[in-house]
Amino acid sequence: MSDAAEHHGHKHPYHLVDPSPWPAVGALAGAALTFGLVMFMHPGIFGEGLEPALKALGVWLLAPGVILVVLTMWFWWKDVIQEATFDGYHTPIVQLGMRYGMALFICSEVMFFAAFFWAFFEASLYPKELPYDLPGGIWPPQGIEAFDPWDIPFLNTLILLTSGVTVTWAHHALREGDKDGLVKGLALTIILGALFTSLQAYEYIHAPFGFSDGIYGSTFYMATGFHGAHVIIGTTFLTVCWFRARADHFKPEHHFGFEAAAWYWHFVDVVWLFLFSCVYWWGGA
């Protein structure tokens, strides 16, 4: 049994989670958010004549859904931080289970992006054999002006690769007990993540094609858009770690929260390398 477990009077090294309202509140929030979005974006789903009322109902569901989701994340993760940092529940064997859980979560994310790459390669490798008409039977389709991969996409590649170096520096500093290096490395990573998102937004604003411009537009925006969402999530994850690092929550031998954030960020980096090489460079040539 670990010292932390013995100190807090735990009888075993496992964590039996106390009853919490947040799973139920999160489920309610997710339902409100989902149905609110559906009724706001597709008000005619239940028939004609109800569009104005359903759209208004969607807004009334959407707003509290967003608020409840944010509150659930805030308080639920606050409880997890309390359990991990101050209550001593995250013993070595509990951390091992969390590592397995994070690894499996990243595997599920790999399959999530595999679906978008599958759609992209099916359309790009067999443009003459698709069950619908692809203009010109070529890839990119006629009328599509693809991005120059050596412009903003290449700059964003350098930014993300650099951010992978800075988060690794922060992790190494943490293992060496260097708080200053940890905080600085995390701060640089967060700045680079925000810079990547800003350049991606600029690229979208000036894109010569839209989401509805055929299979090229839909696969491009689904793949790069969800990756951008993951960058925002990862940047938020690292920002929380930055505040926790300043509050001395992480120790060289006990820092799974930061470790999970670093794993997630490296996954985001690898996905972008595939997007750059396959979608921007090969697929846009």
C-alpha angles and dihedrals in degrees: 000000000000123000090242092055092048092047093054094046097250115160096210139018095250127096117235102191117230118237109280133187094211100086090055093042090047092051091050091047092049092050092049091047094048097046091042091055093046094050093043095050098034106030091159094062093104096043141288121303095037097078099104094046094045092046090053090047089051090056091049090052095040098055098052089040091059092045093049092048091053092046091048092052092046098049098035093052089043088058091048091051089050091051093046101041108030109016097050095228095131098080120170092269091049090050089051090056090048091052090053089048093051091047091052091047091054089048089055089050090052090056090046091059092039088069092058093045089049091055091046095050094044090056097040098044097043106030092151095050102053118122090240134051114277108193109253094355088257137110124268088033119244111277094030117116105199123209121265101251092208094059122062095343092059091046090051089050090056090047094053093044089052090049089055088056094048095049089049089051089052091050092049090048090051092052089050093049093248104145094176092055091046094053094044094047092050092047092053091048092051092049091050091049091052090047091052091051092049093052091046090053090049090051092051092049091054097038114136092217136042139224092263095051096108132276094321094058095042096048092043095051095040093053100039094035095054089045089053089051089052090051090054091048091047092048089052090048091053092045090058088049089052092056091045091049091053088050091053094244093140125073127186090251098035118046110112092143090063092039091056090050091051092049090050092049093051089051089053089051093052093048090053092052088056091046093050096046098039107029105027102030109026098024095045098047 
